[in-house]
Amino acid sequence: MQHTVVVIKYGGHAMDKPELSAAFASDLALLHKQGMRFVIVHGGGPQISTLLQRLNIESRFADGLRITDQATMEAVEMVLCGQVNKAVVNELTRQGTPAAGISGRDGGLLQARIKDPLLGLVGTVENVNPALPHTLLDAGFVPVVAPVASGPEGQALNINADTAAGALAGALKAEYFVLISDVPGVLDAHGRLITTLTRTEANTLRQSNVITGGMIPKVEACLYALEKGCQHALILDGRAPSSLRRYLLDDDHLGTVINS
């Protein structure tokens, strides 16, 4: 596993519950010391919603994406690039893992365009420049990336964290792309875990409204990463004890493995 590159999308209760975030940081420190190289792209939806509520700004969603006007974008950038990013960096550093917080706007990392005018300042990634993450990885750091991109006019664009992580995993040709969230994985129409899923099967489940809401960008991000050269993609339940370590070191069959 020496020098294996793993891109992680980190979010949900796995991130905002102290005991789970501490366990994640501890496991990552163990894996990092064994020579694995990590890039973390974090979410922050609950924290954004909390700030918007305090500011009396309504949270609205479409197909799992936050509708983002200018006032919402300012709050998004404040929370993701400031509060959440530095909290993740601090937790990793406390466990002995050197980490550096950046956003998709640093070093031209994520360039994007408006996804849909009806969604406002929500972007779809058009180009990834992985030079800055490569530099940090080569220096022994774990890059911690806030999913905010630069638009065509230089404006900040809100990028779904799953989508940003998938784009980065593809650009880095990562061996593993792991989406850590607060769901067991992809569930079938009866609520049972689907352990493996192909592109064709995913499309069928989406058309039949089994894959909906926030699971849509998760599955799409995995398929995109695989298409661009990532070797393995997985949706993993961050609430399960040491799920990341068990998957990477012990080959435990956890979550939903996505195959191209």
C-alpha positions in Angstrom: 0.0 0.0 0.0 3.1 2.2 0.0 2.4 5.5 -2.0 -1.2 4.4 -2.7 -3.2 7.5 -3.4 -6.7 7.6 -1.8 -9.1 10.4 -2.4 -11.8 10.7 0.3 -15.0 12.6 0.3 -15.6 13.2 4.0 -19.0 14.3 5.2 -22.2 13.6 7.0 -22.3 12.6 10.7 -18.9 11.0 10.3 -17.6 14.5 10.2 -19.8 16.5 12.6 -19.9 14.0 15.5 -16.8 14.4 17.6 -16.3 10.8 18.5 -16.6 9.7 14.8 -14.3 12.5 13.5 -11.7 11.6 16.1 -11.9 7.9 15.1 -11.6 8.8 11.4 -8.5 11.0 12.1 -6.9 8.3 14.2 -7.4 5.6 11.5 -6.1 8.0 8.8 -3.0 8.7 10.9 -2.3 5.0 11.1 -2.7 4.5 7.4 -0.7 7.6 6.6 2.2 6.4 8.7 2.2 3.2 6.6 2.8 5.2 3.5 -0.6 5.7 2.0 -1.2 9.2 0.5 -4.5 10.9 1.2 -6.5 13.8 -0.3 -9.6 14.8 1.5 -12.5 16.7 0.0 -15.0 17.7 2.8 -18.6 18.6 2.8 -20.3 20.9 5.2 -24.0 20.9 4.4 -25.3 20.8 8.0 -23.0 23.6 9.0 -24.0 25.7 6.0 -27.7 25.2 6.8 -27.1 26.2 10.4 -25.5 29.5 9.4 -28.1 30.2 6.7 -30.8 29.7 9.4 -29.1 32.2 11.7 -29.0 34.6 8.8 -32.6 34.0 8.0 -31.8 32.7 4.5 -33.9 29.8 3.3 -32.2 26.5 2.3 -33.5 25.1 -1.0 -32.4 22.1 -2.9 -33.0 20.5 -6.3 -31.7 16.9 -7.1 -29.6 16.9 -4.0 -27.9 20.2 -4.9 -28.2 23.5 -2.9 -29.7 26.3 -4.8 -27.2 29.1 -4.3 -27.8 32.8 -4.7 -25.1 35.4 -4.0 -25.9 35.7 -0.2 -25.9 31.9 0.1 -22.6 31.7 -1.8 -21.0 34.1 0.6 -22.2 31.9 3.5 -21.1 28.7 1.7 -17.5 30.0 1.2 -17.3 31.3 4.7 -18.3 27.9 6.2 -16.4 25.6 3.8 -13.2 27.5 3.4 -13.0 28.7 7.0 -14.9 26.9 9.7 -15.1 23.4 8.4 -11.8 23.2 6.5 -9.8 24.3 9.5 -11.7 22.0 11.8 -10.8 19.0 9.7 -7.2 20.1 9.4 -7.0 20.6 13.2 -8.4 17.2 13.9 -5.9 15.5 11.6 -3.0 17.5 13.1 -4.0 16.6 16.6 -3.6 12.9 15.6 -0.2 13.5 14.2 -1.0 13.7 10.5 0.5 16.8 8.7 -2.5 18.4 6.9 -2.9 21.6 4.8 -6.2 23.2 4.1 -6.9 24.6 0.7 -10.0 25.3 -1.5 -10.7 24.5 -5.1 -9.8 28.1 -5.9 -6.2 27.8 -4.7 -3.7 27.1 -7.4 -6.4 26.9 -10.0 -7.4 23.5 -8.6 -11.0 23.5 -9.7 -12.3 25.5 -12.7 -16.0 25.3 -13.2 -19.0 26.8 -15.1 -22.6 27.4 -14.0 -24.3 24.0 -14.0 -27.9 25.4 -14.4 -29.0 29.0 -14.1 -32.0 27.8 -12.0 -29.5 26.5 -9.4 -27.7 29.9 -9.2 -24.0 29.9 -8.3 -23.7 26.1 -8.4 -20.8 24.9 -10.6 -20.0 21.8 -12.6 -16.2 21.1 -12.8 -14.7 21.6 -16.3 -11.0 21.4 -15.4 -8.9 20.1 -12.6 -5.3 21.3 -12.1 -3.8 18.8 -9.6 -0.4 20.5 -9.3 -1.0 21.9 -5.8 -2.3 18.6 -4.3 0.7 16.8 -5.9 3.1 19.3 -4.4 1.5 18.9 -0.9 1.5 15.1 -1.2 5.1 15.0 -2.3 6.0 17.1 0.8 4.2 14.6 3.1 1.0 16.6 3.7 -2.6 15.5 3.4 -4.4 18.2 1.3 -7.8 19.0 2.8 -9.9 20.6 0.0 -13.0 22.8 0.4 -15.3 22.3 -2.6 -15.5 25.8 -3.9 -14.3 26.5 -7.5 -13.6 29.5 -9.6 -16.0 30.3 -12.4 -15.3 31.8 -15.9 -15.4 35.3 -14.5 -13.4 34.4 -11.4 -16.5 34.2 -9.2 -16.8 31.6 -6.5 -19.0 28.7 -7.4 -20.5 26.1 -5.0 -19.5 22.6 -6.0 -21.2 19.5 -4.6 -18.5 17.9 -2.4 -19.2 14.4 -3.9 -18.8 15.9 -7.4 -15.6 17.8 -6.5 -14.1 14.7 -4.9 -14.9 12.5 -7.9 -13.3 15.0 -10.3 -10.1 15.2 -8.2 -9.9 11.4 -7.8 -10.1 11.1 -11.6 -7.5 13.8 -12.2 -5.1 12.2 -9.7 -5.7 8.7 -11.1 -6.2 7.6 -7.5 -6.1 4.0 -6.7 -9.1 4.5 -4.4 -12.0 6.9 -4.3 -14.0 6.6 -1.1 -17.1 8.5 -0.3 -17.6 8.5 3.4 -21.1 9.6 4.5 -23.8 8.7 7.0 -25.6 6.1 4.8 -24.8 2.4 4.6 -24.4 2.7 0.8 -26.8 2.4 -2.1 -30.1 0.8 -1.0 -32.5 -1.1 -3.2 -36.3 -0.5 -3.4 -36.7 -2.6 -0.2 -34.1 -0.7 1.8 -31.5 -3.5 1.5 -27.8 -2.6 0.9 -26.6 -3.1 -2.7 -22.9 -4.3 -2.3 -21.9 -3.9 -6.0 -23.3 -1.6 -8.7 -22.5 -1.1 -12.4 -23.2 2.0 -14.5 -26.1 0.2 -16.3 -27.6 -0.9 -13.0 -27.2 2.6 -11.5 -29.0 4.2 -14.4 -31.8 1.7 -14.1 -32.2 2.5 -10.4 -32.2 6.2 -11.0 -34.8 5.9 -13.7 -37.0 3.9 -11.4 -36.5 6.5 -8.6 -34.6 4.1 -6.3 -31.5 6.3 -6.4 -32.7 9.9 -5.6 -31.7 13.1 -3.9 -28.2 13.2 -2.4 -27.4 9.7 -3.6 -27.5 10.9 -7.2 -24.3 13.0 -7.1 -22.5 10.3 -5.0 -23.1 7.6 -7.6 -22.3 9.9 -10.5 -19.1 11.0 -8.8 -17.9 7.4 -8.5 -18.7 6.6 -12.1 -16.9 9.8 -13.3 -13.8 9.0 -11.2 -13.7 5.5 -12.7 -14.1 6.8 -16.2 -11.1 9.1 -15.7 -8.8 6.4 -14.5 -9.5 5.9 -10.8 -9.2 2.1 -10.0 -11.7 1.6 -7.2 -14.8 3.5 -6.0 -16.8 2.9 -2.9 -19.6 4.6 -0.9 -18.8 3.8 2.7 -20.8 4.3 6.0 -18.7 6.6 8.2 -20.8 5.6 11.2 -19.4 2.1 11.2 -16.3 1.8 13.5 -13.0 2.2 11.7 -14.8 1.6 8.3 -12.0 3.3 6.3 -9.2 1.2 7.9 -11.2 -2.0 7.7 -11.8 -1.4 4.0 -8.3 -0.4 3.0 -6.3 -2.7 5.3 -8.5 -5.7 6.1 -10.4 -5.8 2.7 -13.8 -5.9 4.6 -16.7 -5.9 2.3 -18.4 -2.7 3.4 -20.7 -0.2 1.7 -21.4 -0.2 -2.1 -18.6 -0.8 -4.6 -19.2 1.0 -7.9 -17.9 -0.6 -11.0 -17.7 1.1 -14.4 
